[in-house]
Amino acid sequence: MDLLLNIEAFVRVAQTQNFSEAARQLRVAPSVVTTRVKQLEEHVGTPLFHRSTRLVRLTEIGQAFVRESTDLVNRSQNLFDQMRDVGATPSGVLRVHALTGFVLGRFASVLKSFQDAYPDIRLEMSVSDEVVDPVAAGVDCALQIFPPASTELVSKQLFPVRRLFCATEKYLKENGTPTDPRDLHKHRLGLYSRYPSRDRWTFHHAGEQVTLYLNAALLTNSVHLLRDFALEDSGIVCVPTFVATPALLSGELIPVLSDYQLSSFWFSAVFPHTSRNAFKLRLFIEHIAAPYKRTPAWDEQLIARGMVAQDLILE
């Protein structure tokens, strides 16, 4: 019996409340997880889970030991990583969840340089606009604009996400150009559905604020679709600058209400305070943070042209 593997299986089932999901995250058959948990229960002499066809939950004994077991697994994994690093390059699997809008178009080069530097670390990237709990999802960190979901998670800020409204010149000629945020009510709008502020939009101008609740003709979790929607002369959209910058610089898209500034969000790496892959995760976060400054390159170009403000208003 490998006691550490059995404890790891126990921890993963406790986190996911599902034997099959725990097996998927550990990349073993469900029967293997079942066997490991059963062996651990036999070793301690008491059940660790209440099981039914629809529910898996910790027993009183399981609840008493899950936190210490989680810390043990995390510390062991981190120790193994550091031991490997003494005689060789870091190795193993690092699991990351990232927002779709960020990884498309800009992130592949960062991943390539990381793997060039650490060729023995295998990355498993899951990509979606869902808000995930890294612990429950079985990933080492989540790259997102959302704040940590619990006090057990920590956040490392990477860069600010500036946003602006924009449209094509053709659309604005045919439908008019808004000069006040309230004018947006008269236009066909494309909006992102997953901002932490949801449908509330606050515009800042000359020390004053205008807060609106906007209705979208197109509401989507894809910022790339919003950009393409605007490029079809379909309406006014609000998109992050890291998606819109090339079209803005080429003149394909025109900033709208540029005198009014929207709040920004931090794009951050969110991870458990005691990560099971702390050493590899630290290397990864340090590497992906390196290309970005407080003002990313794509924003510097827009600031130089007066399309966005240099100062940040953070949500």
C-alpha positions in Angstrom: 0.0 0.0 0.0 1.3 3.4 -1.0 0.0 5.5 1.9 0.7 8.9 0.3 -1.1 7.9 -2.9 -4.1 6.8 -0.8 -4.1 10.1 1.1 -3.9 12.0 -2.2 -7.0 10.1 -3.5 -8.8 10.8 -0.2 -8.0 14.6 -0.6 -9.1 14.7 -4.2 -12.4 13.0 -3.5 -13.0 15.3 -0.6 -12.4 18.3 -2.8 -14.5 17.2 -5.7 -17.1 15.2 -3.8 -17.0 12.8 -6.7 -15.0 9.6 -7.2 -15.1 9.8 -11.0 -14.0 13.4 -11.1 -11.2 12.7 -8.6 -10.1 9.9 -10.9 -10.2 12.1 -14.0 -8.0 14.7 -12.2 -5.6 12.1 -11.0 -5.6 10.5 -14.5 -6.4 7.0 -13.2 -9.4 4.7 -13.4 -12.3 5.3 -11.0 -11.7 1.8 -9.6 -8.1 2.9 -8.6 -9.4 5.8 -6.6 -12.0 3.6 -4.9 -9.4 1.0 -4.0 -7.0 3.7 -2.6 -9.7 5.3 -0.4 -10.8 1.8 0.8 -7.2 0.9 1.7 -6.9 4.2 3.6 -10.1 3.6 5.5 -8.9 0.1 6.4 -5.6 1.6 7.6 -7.3 4.1 9.9 -10.0 1.7 10.9 -13.0 3.9 10.1 -15.0 5.2 7.1 -13.9 8.6 5.7 -16.9 9.2 3.5 -20.7 8.7 3.5 -21.6 7.3 0.1 -24.8 7.1 -1.8 -25.8 6.9 -5.4 -26.0 10.7 -5.6 -23.8 12.0 -2.8 -20.3 11.7 -1.4 -19.6 13.6 1.8 -17.0 13.4 4.5 -17.7 11.6 7.8 -16.9 13.3 11.0 -13.4 11.6 11.0 -12.9 12.6 7.4 -13.7 16.3 8.2 -11.3 16.2 11.1 -8.3 15.1 8.9 -9.0 16.5 5.4 -7.2 19.8 6.0 -4.1 18.1 7.5 -4.2 15.6 4.7 -4.3 18.3 2.1 -1.4 20.1 3.6 0.6 16.8 3.7 0.0 16.1 0.0 0.9 19.7 -1.0 4.1 19.7 1.1 5.1 16.3 -0.2 4.6 17.4 -3.8 6.5 20.6 -3.3 9.4 18.7 -1.6 9.6 16.2 -4.5 9.8 19.1 -7.0 12.6 20.8 -5.1 14.5 17.5 -4.7 14.3 17.0 -8.5 15.5 20.5 -9.1 18.7 19.9 -7.1 20.0 17.4 -9.7 17.9 18.3 -12.8 15.4 20.6 -14.3 11.9 20.9 -12.7 9.5 18.2 -14.1 6.0 17.0 -13.7 2.5 18.3 -14.6 1.2 21.8 -14.1 -2.5 22.3 -14.5 -3.8 25.8 -15.4 -7.2 27.2 -16.2 -7.4 30.4 -18.2 -9.9 32.8 -19.7 -10.5 32.2 -23.4 -10.2 35.9 -24.3 -6.7 36.1 -22.9 -5.1 33.0 -24.3 -6.4 33.4 -27.9 -3.9 35.4 -29.9 -1.4 36.4 -27.2 -0.5 33.6 -24.8 1.0 30.9 -27.0 4.3 32.7 -27.2 4.5 33.0 -23.4 3.8 29.3 -23.1 6.5 28.5 -25.7 9.1 30.5 -23.8 8.1 28.8 -20.6 8.5 25.3 -22.0 11.8 26.3 -23.7 13.0 27.3 -20.2 11.5 24.3 -18.4 11.1 21.5 -21.0 10.3 18.8 -18.5 7.2 20.5 -17.1 4.1 19.4 -19.0 1.3 22.0 -19.1 -2.4 21.0 -19.1 -4.4 24.1 -20.0 -8.2 24.2 -19.7 -9.7 27.2 -21.4 -13.1 28.7 -20.8 -14.8 31.9 -19.4 -16.2 30.0 -16.4 -15.3 31.1 -12.9 -13.5 28.1 -11.3 -12.4 27.2 -7.9 -8.9 25.9 -8.5 -9.2 23.4 -5.7 -12.5 21.9 -6.9 -11.4 22.0 -10.5 -8.2 20.2 -9.8 -6.0 22.9 -11.3 -2.9 24.5 -9.8 -4.0 28.0 -10.7 -6.7 30.0 -12.6 -5.8 33.0 -14.8 -8.8 35.2 -14.5 -10.3 38.7 -13.8 -12.4 37.5 -10.9 -11.4 37.9 -7.2 -10.5 34.7 -5.2 -13.7 32.8 -4.3 -12.5 32.0 -0.8 -10.0 33.0 1.9 -8.0 29.8 1.1 -7.0 31.2 -2.3 -4.5 33.9 -3.0 -4.1 36.2 -6.0 -1.1 37.4 -7.9 -1.8 40.4 -10.0 -0.4 40.2 -13.5 -1.7 43.3 -15.5 -4.7 45.6 -15.6 -7.5 44.9 -18.0 -8.6 48.2 -19.6 -11.9 48.3 -21.6 -13.4 50.7 -24.1 -16.4 51.1 -26.3 -15.8 51.1 -30.0 -17.4 50.6 -33.4 -16.6 50.9 -37.1 -16.6 54.3 -38.9 -19.4 53.0 -41.1 -21.7 52.1 -38.2 -21.1 55.5 -36.6 -21.7 57.4 -39.8 -25.0 55.6 -40.3 -26.2 55.7 -36.7 -24.5 58.6 -35.1 -21.7 58.8 -32.5 -22.6 58.9 -28.8 -21.3 62.0 -26.9 -22.8 61.0 -23.6 -23.0 57.5 -22.0 -26.8 57.7 -21.9 -26.7 57.9 -25.7 -25.7 54.2 -25.7 -29.4 53.3 -25.0 -30.1 54.4 -28.6 -27.6 51.9 -30.1 -27.3 48.3 -30.8 -24.8 47.1 -28.2 -22.5 44.1 -27.9 -21.4 43.4 -24.3 -19.4 40.8 -22.4 -21.5 38.7 -20.0 -18.9 37.7 -17.4 -17.5 41.0 -16.0 -17.6 41.0 -12.2 -19.7 44.2 -12.4 -22.3 42.3 -14.6 -24.8 44.7 -16.2 -23.7 47.8 -14.2 -21.5 50.2 -16.2 -19.9 53.2 -14.5 -18.3 55.9 -16.6 -15.9 58.4 -15.1 -15.4 61.9 -16.4 -14.0 65.1 -14.8 -14.4 63.7 -11.3 -18.0 62.7 -11.9 -19.6 59.3 -12.4 -22.4 58.1 -14.6 -23.8 54.6 -13.8 -26.0 52.9 -16.3 -27.6 49.5 -16.7 -27.3 48.6 -20.4 -29.3 46.2 -22.4 -27.3 44.3 -25.1 -28.4 43.2 -28.5 -25.6 40.7 -28.3 -24.6 39.4 -24.8 -21.8 36.8 -25.0 -18.9 35.3 -23.0 -16.6 35.7 -26.0 -14.7 39.0 -26.3 -13.3 37.9 -29.7 -16.9 37.5 -31.0 -17.7 41.0 -29.8 -14.8 42.4 -31.7 -15.8 40.6 -34.9 -19.4 41.7 -34.4 -18.2 45.3 -34.4 -16.1 44.8 -37.4 -19.2 43.7 -39.3 -20.6 47.2 -38.8 -23.2 45.6 -36.4 -23.1 47.9 -33.5 -21.1 49.4 -30.6 -19.2 46.9 -28.4 -17.2 47.1 -25.2 -14.1 45.0 -25.4 -10.7 44.7 -23.5 -7.9 46.6 -25.1 -5.8 43.4 -25.4 -8.4 42.2 -27.9 -9.2 45.5 -29.7 -5.7 47.1 -30.0 -4.8 45.9 -33.5 -8.1 47.0 -35.0 -8.0 50.3 -33.1 -4.5 51.1 -34.4 -5.4 50.2 -37.9 -8.5 52.4 -37.9 -10.9 49.4 -38.4 -12.5 50.3 -35.1 -13.0 53.8 -33.6 -13.1 54.5 -29.9 -16.5 55.7 -28.6 -16.9 58.0 -25.6 -13.1 58.2 -25.2 -13.5 61.2 -22.8 -15.3 58.8 -20.4 -13.2 56.2 -18.6 -14.4 52.7 -17.6 -13.0 51.0 -14.5 -10.4 48.3 -15.0 -9.9 44.9 -13.6 -6.8 43.0 -12.6 -5.9 39.9 -14.6 -4.5 37.6 -11.9 -3.2 34.2 -11.2 -5.4 32.7 -8.4 -4.2 29.6 -6.6 -4.5 27.8 -3.2 -2.5 29.2 -0.4 -0.8 25.8 0.0 -0.5 24.6 -3.5 0.4 21.0 -4.2 2.8 22.2 -7.0 4.1 25.3 -5.3 7.6 25.2 -6.8 6.5 24.7 -10.4 3.7 27.1 -9.9 6.0 29.8 -8.7 8.2 29.3 -11.7 5.2 29.5 -14.0 3.8 32.7 -12.5 7.1 34.5 -12.4 7.6 33.6 -16.1 4.2 34.7 -17.3 4.4 37.9 -15.3 7.7 38.9 -16.7 6.4 40.2 -20.2 3.8 42.4 -18.5 4.3 45.7 -16.7 1.8 47.8 -14.9 1.1 49.2 -18.4 1.1 46.4 -20.9 2.6 47.0 -24.4 -0.8 47.0 -26.1 -2.1 49.7 -23.7 1.1 51.8 -24.1 0.3 52.2 -27.9 -3.3 53.3 -27.2 -2.2 55.7 -24.5 0.3 57.3 -26.8 -2.5 58.0 -29.3 -4.9 59.3 -26.6 -7.3 56.4 -27.1 -7.3 55.3 -23.4 -6.2 57.1 -20.2 -2.9 56.2 -18.5 -4.3 56.4 -15.0 -6.3 53.4 -13.8 -9.7 53.4 -12.1 -9.9 50.0 -10.5 -13.2 48.2 -9.9 
